[in-house]
Amino acid sequence: MNGSITYGPMGRFISALAIISAFIGSLQASGMLNLLPPKYSWLGLVVTAAGLLIAGFSERLQGGASNKETRIAAQQSDSKNEIEAANK
């Protein structure tokens, strides 16, 4: 899994960004946030769906980041990569 953009810090960043965009999209779709004219209100639902899909897909590629064993393995891999990078 090392080197994948959906794994490690970049994967966490992508997931967080997708969740934030889904939240903003849901606010737009519910009418609580008026960033777009009413004609384009459907875009809020699309952004919400896309954000949740990307977040879920990213976590799935990370091996289920909510799984404790996966988080431990990821931390060990990150630590190993840092040591290898420092030794180069």
C-alpha positions as CSV (number, residue, x, y, z in Angstrom):
1,M,0.0,0.0,0.0
2,N,3.0,2.3,0.4
3,G,3.1,5.1,-2.2
4,S,-0.6,5.3,-2.9
5,I,-2.2,8.7,-2.7
6,T,-5.1,7.3,-0.8
7,Y,-3.0,5.9,2.0
8,G,-1.2,7.7,4.8
9,P,-1.3,11.4,5.4
10,M,-2.4,12.2,1.8
11,G,-5.3,9.7,2.1
12,R,-6.4,11.2,5.4
13,F,-6.3,14.7,3.8
14,I,-8.4,13.5,0.8
15,S,-10.9,11.9,3.1
16,A,-11.2,15.0,5.3
17,L,-11.5,17.3,2.3
18,A,-14.2,15.0,0.8
19,I,-16.2,15.0,4.1
20,I,-15.9,18.8,4.4
21,S,-17.2,19.2,0.8
22,A,-20.0,16.8,1.5
23,F,-21.0,18.8,4.6
24,I,-21.0,22.0,2.6
25,G,-22.9,20.4,-0.2
26,S,-25.5,19.1,2.3
27,L,-25.9,22.6,3.7
28,Q,-26.4,24.0,0.2
29,A,-28.9,21.3,-0.7
30,S,-30.9,21.9,2.5
31,G,-31.0,25.6,1.8
32,M,-29.1,26.6,4.9
33,L,-26.2,27.9,2.8
34,N,-27.0,29.9,-0.3
35,L,-23.8,29.8,-2.4
36,L,-25.6,29.0,-5.6
37,P,-28.7,30.4,-7.2
38,P,-31.9,28.3,-6.7
39,K,-31.6,27.1,-10.3
40,Y,-28.5,25.1,-9.4
41,S,-29.6,23.8,-6.0
42,W,-29.3,20.3,-7.3
43,L,-25.6,20.7,-7.3
44,G,-25.5,20.5,-3.5
45,L,-26.8,17.0,-3.6
46,V,-24.3,16.0,-6.2
47,V,-21.4,17.5,-4.2
48,T,-22.7,15.7,-1.1
49,A,-22.9,12.3,-2.8
50,A,-19.5,12.8,-4.5
51,G,-17.8,13.8,-1.2
52,L,-19.2,10.8,0.7
53,L,-18.3,8.4,-2.1
54,I,-14.7,9.7,-2.3
55,A,-14.4,9.5,1.5
56,G,-15.7,6.0,1.7
57,F,-13.7,4.9,-1.3
58,S,-10.5,6.4,0.2
59,E,-11.1,4.7,3.5
60,R,-11.8,1.4,1.7
61,L,-8.5,1.7,-0.2
62,Q,-6.7,2.4,3.0
63,G,-7.9,-1.0,4.2
64,G,-10.7,0.3,6.5
65,A,-9.0,3.1,8.5
66,S,-11.6,2.7,11.2
67,N,-10.2,-0.8,11.9
68,K,-7.8,-0.7,14.9
69,E,-5.3,-3.2,13.5
70,T,-5.2,-1.3,10.2
71,R,-4.4,1.9,12.0
72,I,-1.6,0.3,14.0
73,A,-0.1,-1.3,10.8
74,A,-0.4,2.1,9.0
75,Q,1.4,3.9,11.8
76,Q,4.2,1.2,11.8
77,S,4.5,1.5,8.0
78,D,4.7,5.3,8.3
79,S,7.4,5.1,11.0
80,K,9.3,2.6,8.9
81,N,9.1,4.9,5.8
82,E,10.4,7.8,7.9
83,I,13.3,5.8,9.1
84,E,14.2,4.7,5.6
85,A,13.9,8.2,4.2
86,A,16.2,9.5,7.0
87,N,18.8,6.9,6.2
88,K,19.0,7.8,2.5
